[in-house]
Amino acid sequence: MNPFEYRDNQLYAEQVSCAEIANAYGTPSYVYSKAAIEDRYRAFEDALQDWQARICYSVKANSSLAVLSLLARLGAGFDIVSGGELERVLRAGGDARKVVFSGVAKRADEIRRALLAGIYCFNIESLPELDRIEHIAGEMDIPANVSLRVNPDVDADTHPYISTGQKENKFGLGIDQARELYQRIADSRSLRVTGVDCHIGSQLLDLAPFRSSFEKVFELVDWLEDRGIPLRHVDLGGGLGIPYTRADLAPAPVQYARAIEPFMHGRQLELVVEPGRSIVGHAGLLLCRVEYLKSTDEGNFALVDAGMNDFMRPSLYSAWHEISAVHRESGEQVLYDVAGPVCESADVLGRQRSLCIRPGSLLAVHDAGAYGFTMASNYNSRMRPAEVLVDGDLARLIRKRESIDQLFADEIIPD
Ligand SMILES: *Cc1c(COP(=O)(O)O)cnc(C)c1O
């Protein structure tokens, strides 16, 4: 489904006009479609229905309490990478028993809190982390469920910053080391083997790297079974891409499931997946307003009120996002670099975009539901955007725009 469509040349989010949202809540603002998030979650649910499967939504993609609460009510589990994300899940009404905890540098206090909350399992990324969790679990007398995140050493063929499954990356354990550690976990009084996991990267548009990693993971599952260490679940991570450009062809959850099928066939294992972007990416856009149109000898800039601090993907990953005028006019189209107010030349949301706009026009940066707000910062002392969730003909503010007071609430000027 496309939750953002034009009617009479005006962009709508479900049944609400984006211009109305901008007038009510200001710009820049993130706008999410509830129906689109539900639709994508259900697409995963349907695709995986042949197995005992759990969808652990990756919280870092979009961690708004309203979004987490919506997913919790649909029955989702959660993949977290910090103690802060755990608190968000709990605050949003998520079930700790459906939480998997990933991340390479879990602190002792985060581990303690997760054990107390009763999370489903820790995804372990190194030997010293395993040592630390075993020690803390022993001290607290709460056995820790653990899964080893293996690094299958496959090229995910995606941007190097979001590629995580090659041996030179900091993530996961080599398969040989994992074999040794499973034996040790099986013998530990404070640890329980629950599964194995992998996550090779993000924004994968091809199923081949997934298949290569599944092969290695399931080989390990068989090897462990042969040695009397049966697993309860296999967690295949996240990473399914979405189309950002018209040329991108992204596999649907059902095609992803078909890639899993040969490996799961005939097994009693539970299946866990950790999709983030593919659930929320398409469900959000960033509304901003044109402040100035500036022409130089080299070309034209549309200078807008959203910058790289609000939406980092174009600057950080050279990511391409469609940008369109909220009110489509029939005048002359001009090529613009759409740039933000931040004092960095990297602060460009999109280059060479053909638009018919004037100062004051509203623009929508599309497919910004994932890794949008969650990566926003206060750089240049800019207040982070508001967030709005649309449900049918209702637009609700789910996060107020940050205020000046909040901007320095925690700062101290020494006497
Ligand atoms: C980021 C991340 C995900 C989600 O990745 P997407 O590309 O958003 O689906 C899943 N698992 C782990 C361990 C991650 O770090």
PDBQT file of the ligand as one rigid body, heavy atoms in Angstrom, charges set to zero:
ROOT
HETATM    1  C1  LIG A 501      19.853  -2.736  12.739  1.00  0.00    +0.000 C 
HETATM    2  C2  LIG A 501      19.622  -4.160  13.055  1.00  0.00    +0.000 A 
HETATM    3  C3  LIG A 501      18.496  -4.844  12.576  1.00  0.00    +0.000 A 
HETATM    4  C4  LIG A 501      17.484  -4.191  11.652  1.00  0.00    +0.000 C 
HETATM    5  O1  LIG A 501      17.994  -3.933  10.404  1.00  0.00    +0.000 OA
HETATM    6  P1  LIG A 501      17.017  -3.394   9.237  1.00  0.00    +0.000 P 
HETATM    7  O2  LIG A 501      17.915  -3.253   8.090  1.00  0.00    +0.000 OA
HETATM    8  O3  LIG A 501      16.434  -2.124   9.698  1.00  0.00    +0.000 OA
HETATM    9  O4  LIG A 501      15.974  -4.448   9.033  1.00  0.00    +0.000 OA
HETATM   10  C5  LIG A 501      18.286  -6.144  12.973  1.00  0.00    +0.000 A 
HETATM   11  N1  LIG A 501      19.171  -6.779  13.787  1.00  0.00    +0.000 NA
HETATM   12  C6  LIG A 501      20.276  -6.166  14.257  1.00  0.00    +0.000 A 
HETATM   13  C7  LIG A 501      21.184  -6.916  15.147  1.00  0.00    +0.000 C 
HETATM   14  C8  LIG A 501      20.545  -4.856  13.912  1.00  0.00    +0.000 A 
HETATM   15  O5  LIG A 501      21.641  -4.261  14.370  1.00  0.00    +0.000 OA
ENDROOT
TORSDOF 0
